[in-house]
Amino acid sequence: MALLLTTTLNSKSTANTEFGTIDLGQTVVNLDDVYVKIETISGDKKQLMVFVSFKGFNVSGSKTYTFSPDMNGPNIVKQAYLHLKTLPEFADAVDC
């Protein structure tokens, strides 16, 4: 189970020099076909931490999310993916 995502990354770049911090401006990168996979889940019945990896052409990264599981719902991994799909950054993600 995983998600496939097309997204845009926005980041502000700075450089620290001996003269201070220099603002290098805003960088926008469009990413197609980013593979999103839950690597680990930990926590308790009140709150779970979900460690997610992102992999695509020349890009990789990770991020941690949290959610409250439903102990009467589907298995925890399924719940974690369903939770991710409720977040704005995964609005257009599709199952793969």
C-alpha positions in Angstrom: 0.0 0.0 0.0 1.3 3.5 -0.9 0.2 6.7 -2.5 1.2 8.5 -5.7 1.3 12.2 -5.5 1.9 15.2 -7.8 2.8 18.2 -5.8 4.6 21.5 -5.7 7.4 22.3 -3.2 7.9 25.9 -2.1 10.9 26.8 -0.1 12.8 29.9 0.9 16.5 29.6 0.5 19.1 31.4 2.6 22.9 31.2 2.9 24.9 31.9 6.0 28.1 33.8 5.3 30.7 35.6 7.4 28.8 38.8 6.5 25.4 37.4 7.8 22.5 35.6 6.3 21.7 36.2 2.7 18.2 35.7 1.3 18.4 33.7 -1.9 14.6 34.0 -2.6 11.8 31.6 -3.1 12.2 28.3 -5.0 9.2 26.5 -6.5 9.6 22.9 -7.8 6.9 20.9 -9.4 7.1 17.2 -8.7 5.2 14.5 -10.6 4.8 10.9 -9.5 6.1 11.1 -6.0 5.8 7.7 -4.3 4.5 8.2 -0.7 5.0 5.2 1.7 4.4 4.8 5.4 7.7 3.5 6.8 6.8 3.1 10.5 3.9 3.7 12.9 4.3 4.1 16.7 2.4 5.3 19.6 -0.6 4.2 21.6 -4.4 4.0 21.3 -4.8 7.7 21.8 -2.2 9.0 19.3 0.0 7.5 16.6 3.1 8.9 14.9 3.4 8.0 11.2 6.8 8.3 9.6 6.3 8.8 5.8 8.9 8.7 3.1 8.7 10.5 -0.3 10.6 9.3 -3.3 10.5 10.5 -6.9 12.8 11.4 -9.7 15.8 13.1 -8.1 13.9 13.8 -4.9 13.5 12.0 -1.6 12.5 13.0 1.9 10.5 12.2 4.9 8.0 13.7 7.3 6.2 12.7 10.4 2.4 13.0 10.9 0.2 12.3 13.9 -3.4 11.1 14.2 -5.8 9.5 16.7 -6.7 6.0 15.6 -10.2 4.4 15.8 -9.7 1.2 17.8 -12.8 -0.2 16.2 -11.9 0.8 12.6 -9.8 -0.9 10.0 -6.2 -1.9 10.6 -3.8 0.9 11.7 -1.9 1.1 8.4 -5.1 1.5 6.4 -6.2 4.2 8.9 -2.9 6.0 8.5 -3.2 6.2 4.7 -6.9 7.3 5.0 -5.8 10.0 7.4 -3.0 11.2 5.1 -5.6 11.5 2.3 -7.6 14.0 4.5 -4.7 16.4 4.6 -4.5 19.2 2.0 -1.1 18.2 0.8 -2.4 14.8 -0.2 -5.7 16.0 -1.7 -4.8 14.7 -5.1 -3.0 11.6 -4.0 -4.1 8.2 -5.5 -3.7 4.7 -4.1 -1.0 2.6 -5.8 
